[in-house]
Structure formats: C-alpha cells, structure tokens
Amino acid sequence: MPPAAVWLLTAALMLAALAGTFVPWVPDAPLILAAAVFHKLFLPAYLSYWTLALFAVLAVGSVLLDAVCTVVGARRYGASGWGLLGAGLGALAGLGLGFFGAPIGALLGAAAAEALFARRPLADALRAGVGSGLGLLASSLGRFVICCSMIAVFLLDCFVFR
C-alpha cells in the first residue's frame, strides 16, 4: 500500500474516532488504537511499540471511564440499582438520536425506573436521572480529551521522536 494511502486512512480513522466521542455508534479510543496498529503494520518505522502499548491502556481506560462516569453521576444524585439499570437502557435507546440522545435517554430511563420500580417521589427520580445524564456528558468530554491526547502522542511519535 502506498505510504500516502496509509497516512490518509490513518488520519480518516482517527478523525472518525474523535467524532465518535460525541456521535453514537462510532467507537473512539479503540478506533484510534486500531488506526495506530494499522499504521504500524504498513509503515513500521514511524511508530514505536511503546506508543501502541500506551494506546491500548488508554483505550481500555476510555471504555472504563464511560461506565464509571455514568454510575458515579447517577449514584451521586441518589440513583438506586433500578435507576442505574434504567439509565443504561435509556442511554441505549437514545443512541440513535444524536449527541444528546444518550444523555437524555439516560435521564429519562433512570427517572422512569426510579419512579416506577423503586417507587421514589418524582423529584428524587428526576434528580437521579439528571445525575445519569450529566455522567454521560462528563464521560464524552473525558473520552474526547483521551482521544485528543492519543492523536497528539501519535503525531509526536511519528514526527518528533522518530
């Protein structure tokens, strides 16, 4: 494969991954890891194995951050186990609705589960739902920062530390 095609495909995958921090159904940090592995396979001189190892750790951290932020946000605002389940199901249901679909779905799912199954007052149920939605927004921001950092490390490794 010509080097220009490798660079172009790597850049396209990384930009898609960056968009994936806010667009549903597009992976983020794991896609950057895949792009880096692809790049290393076709242009091995440009990227170190240390960078790939770092990217693997950051990709796992990104996935964990997503789960932890949602749970912490919901718990901090008083969600029970029902609220967490509702937030997860609501976020999944809202994934197809764009950037705000998942957080709004998590908010509505947590609030509905708290009100219907945990039998909590509406104000408490809504409070738990807000925590779930804020947690998902925080995870998107955190994953965006991780992805930007990964792209910066990739560029540094390819052009500065080469």
Rosetta blueprint (number, residue, H / E / L):
1 M L
2 P L
3 P H
4 A H
5 A H
6 V H
7 W H
8 L H
9 L H
10 T H
11 A H
12 A H
13 L H
14 M H
15 L H
16 A H
17 A H
18 L H
19 A H
20 G H
21 T L
22 F L
23 V L
24 P L
25 W L
26 V L
27 P L
28 D L
29 A H
30 P H
31 L H
32 I H
33 L H
34 A H
35 A H
36 A H
37 V H
38 F H
39 H H
40 K H
41 L H
42 F H
43 L L
44 P H
45 A H
46 Y H
47 L L
48 S L
49 Y H
50 W H
51 T H
52 L H
53 A H
54 L H
55 F H
56 A H
57 V H
58 L H
59 A H
60 V H
61 G H
62 S H
63 V H
64 L H
65 L H
66 D H
67 A H
68 V H
69 C H
70 T H
71 V H
72 V H
73 G H
74 A H
75 R H
76 R H
77 Y L
78 G L
79 A L
80 S L
81 G H
82 W H
83 G H
84 L H
85 L H
86 G H
87 A H
88 G H
89 L H
90 G H
91 A H
92 L H
93 A H
94 G H
95 L H
96 G H
97 L H
98 G L
99 F L
100 F L
101 G H
102 A H
103 P H
104 I H
105 G H
106 A H
107 L H
108 L H
109 G H
110 A H
111 A H
112 A H
113 A H
114 E H
115 A H
116 L H
117 F L
118 A L
119 R L
120 R L
121 P L
122 L H
123 A H
124 D H
125 A H
126 L H
127 R H
128 A H
129 G H
130 V H
131 G H
132 S H
133 G H
134 L H
135 G H
136 L H
137 L H
138 A H
139 S H
140 S H
141 L H
142 G H
143 R H
144 F H
145 V H
146 I H
147 C H
148 C H
149 S H
150 M H
151 I H
152 A H
153 V H
154 F H
155 L H
156 L H
157 D H
158 C H
159 F H
160 V H
161 F L
162 R L
